Amino acid sequence: MTRAKNVAEGQAAPAAGVAQDGYKALMAGEHRVISGFKNKAQVTASNIIPNELVAANVHKQSAPVNGDERSK
């Protein structure tokens, strides 16, 4: 999974910020939280776009960068 395009080429959100968002949501009694603008935009778009297109996009983003997940 470390060779997946969204992991290898993506920019991970700072762990401290994600943890802070999660903690604030927990203390506020929220059942879920989406941390980060890009993630919020993707979730919003996925509610509008047909499921088939969302699944195809996730599949594309999760594909191994070099075509072979086993190689490092």
N, C-alpha and C positions, 0 to 999 in steps of 0.2 A: 504494500500500500504506500510505502514511502516514495515509490517511483510514479505514482499517479500524478497526472498533470496538475491537478488542483493543489496537491501537496508540494510537489517539487518546484513548481513555478509560482505558486501562490504566496501571498503575504499573510502570514498568520497574525491574528489579533494578539496584542500583548496579553499574556495570561492574567496579569494583575487586573487589567481593566475588565476582562470577561468575568473574573471571580468577583470583582466589586459589583458589577451589574447583577450577577446571580445572587449575591448576598442581599443587595437592596431589594430585589424582587422577593426573596424569601421572607425578609422582614416585613414586607408590605403584603404578604399573603398571596402573592401572584402564583399561578400554577405553571406559568412558562414565561421565559424571557428570551428575546432575540437581541444579541449584543452586536453592535456595529451597524453602520449605515448600509454597507453593501449587503450584509445578511438580511436586513430589514427589507431592502429593495428586492432581493431575490425571493423572499417569502411572499411579499406583496404581489410580485409578478406571477409567482406560481399559483396564486389564487385566481388569476385572470386567464393565464395561458392554458390551453388544453393539456391534460395529463400526459398524453403521448409525447408532446413536445418537451415538457419538463423532464420526462424520463430520458428522452434522447439526449438532452443537454447534460443531465447528470452522468449518463453513460460516457459521453464524450469527455467531460471534465475528469472522470475517474480512470480513463484509459492510461495505461503505462506510457511514460514519456518515450521510451526507446522500443516499445512494442513487446517487451518481455519482462513481465513483473518479477521473474525469478532472478534476473541479473542485477548486479549492484554497481 
